[in-house]
Amino acid sequence: MKKQVFDYIICGGGASGLLLVNALLEDRYFDNKRILLIERETKNSNDRTWCFWETNPGHFDFLVKKSWPKASFKSKELNLNFKLAPFHYKMLRSKAFYNEIYQKMESHKQLTLLKAEVLNIKENQSTTRVKTDKGTFESEKVFNSIFNPKALCEQKKYPVLNQHFIGWFIKTNTPTFDPEKVLFMDFDILQEDQTRFLYLLPTDEKHALVEYTLFSEGLLQKEEYEKGIMDYLNAQGISAFEIEEKEQGNIPMSCFPFEQFNTPSLLNIGTAGGWTKASTGFTFKNTERKINRLVSFLKTEKNLNQFQTKNRFRFYDLLFLDVLLKYNEQGSKLFERMFAKNHPVTIFRFLDEKTTFLEDLKILSSFSLQQIRWFLSALVKRIF
Ligand SMILES: Cc1cc2nc3c(=O)[nH]c(=O)nc-3n(C[C@H](O)[C@H](O)[C@H](O)COP(=O)(O)OP(=O)(O)OC[C@H]3O[C@@H](n4cnc5c(N)ncnc54)[C@H](O)[C@@H]3O)c2cc1C
């Protein structure tokens, strides 16, 4: 059998795999590289809705379904409406994204798309071998986006929470929503001793995605999320509506060092690489940023495990998760305090890991004395 060697192999053609493919195809430097993308599914549905904030212009603006200049935050004690400038909050539906990148691949001969199941990925001296149900492939540079939760579940050192939710795309009979404004978090709902909030994204006056979301350890029964949405809509006086689509998700929130599985010829990317922001579950924009850095890094021809993904924000996230796991019923108060004491745009920059150390300290000092004690206690436990 002919040896099937590629310059780059990408396992998994979801968000991170396709962001990488797209970046490689857009850069002439990689014109002569042979790239193999292995994906087991036909990716052509709205299996997820990615939202993120960024400054204009964004790379995927032509695919974005809706962009909002304003946002709001609500809790028992706080009702905040604010402009997002210089950011816009954006919604990108996966179908448009998949269609665009899969179509782009067709006109690039250097890329081979293989619809196959990846069975295992193993290091073999200076290369990595990818075994699939359609053959075995080898490369000095393999990128894996197939998430295996085993290592995460089998350890106790790093807390693991989940951002889990059900969302309904609803259509009301009468104009109901402000299409200029996204409701980022509404904690003014029953917390049930956990961190629960509503998230509402109006695409026009009669259409919105409304999600009942938790940051917690265990998942709920489907009925409980849906009851949360119903209760919320009733409380808002929204009773005449139809559900056009539903979405469900569970995003792991953890600071587990996934990079320990990287080798000179294998880099884990996307959720599999730990590129999900541990304190929020946001992954898409984070991944786009890391892919941009990765493309420059690839030109250095260095070993893949030299690609840096760790910074001081990982440690903040770790402490935040330690506290959120222990005091899950206090999540709304933690977010309330953060939004009450800081400009929301500074919080978005902080979550983007773009603030200075002094700004970080200011944000950390905005918590109440009791909350700061929780963080200090988590810090002490992590250090000693
Ligand atoms: C419903 C939902 C909504 C989300 N919303 C947001 C959001 O608003 N903002 C945000 O930032 N993040 C969001 N996320 C989190 C994150 O952005 C997504 O999960 C994102 O798709 C992660 O990208 P990825 O490449 O790591 O994984 P995926 O996109 O899941 O890609 C992995 C790919 O690997 C393929 N695969 C798996 N196993 C195999 C195998 N054995 N062989 C071959 N192929 C395989 C899968 O079919 C898949 O296409 C959401 C997640 C979900 C589930």
The ligand as an ORCA input file, in Angstrom:
! r2SCAN-3c Opt
* xyz 0 1
  C     -24.431     24.059     20.875
  C     -23.122     24.767     21.122
  C     -23.087     26.153     21.097
  C     -21.874     26.818     21.322
  N     -21.874     28.179     21.319
  C     -20.712     28.839     21.470
  C     -20.675     30.253     21.395
  O     -21.694     30.909     21.273
  N     -19.467     30.873     21.471
  C     -18.313     30.174     21.633
  O     -17.240     30.776     21.674
  N     -18.330     28.837     21.762
  C     -19.485     28.154     21.685
  N     -19.487     26.784     21.787
  C     -18.238     26.107     22.161
  C     -17.278     25.877     20.995
  O     -17.099     27.057     20.253
  C     -17.747     24.806     20.055
  O     -17.936     23.605     20.751
  C     -16.765     24.584     18.910
  O     -17.440     23.900     17.915
  C     -15.506     23.856     19.347
  O     -14.698     23.653     18.222
  P     -13.782     22.356     18.091
  O     -13.133     22.403     16.793
  O     -12.946     22.231     19.306
  O     -14.819     21.144     18.169
  P     -15.920     20.751     17.110
  O     -16.452     21.945     16.431
  O     -16.882     19.882     17.850
  O     -15.125     19.904     16.026
  C     -14.665     18.593     16.257
  C     -14.956     17.793     15.002
  O     -14.385     16.499     15.132
  C     -15.259     15.570     14.516
  N     -14.967     14.253     15.094
  C     -15.185     13.844     16.364
  N     -14.743     12.596     16.531
  C     -14.247     12.194     15.338
  C     -13.616     11.002     14.892
  N     -13.390      9.963     15.704
  N     -13.215     10.932     13.610
  C     -13.401     11.979     12.763
  N     -13.970     13.140     13.146
  C     -14.379     13.256     14.421
  C     -16.649     16.082     14.863
  O     -17.622     15.584     13.958
  C     -16.448     17.587     14.749
  O     -16.785     18.079     13.478
  C     -20.685     26.084     21.584
  C     -20.754     24.698     21.628
  C     -21.948     24.044     21.423
  C     -21.979     22.546     21.498
*
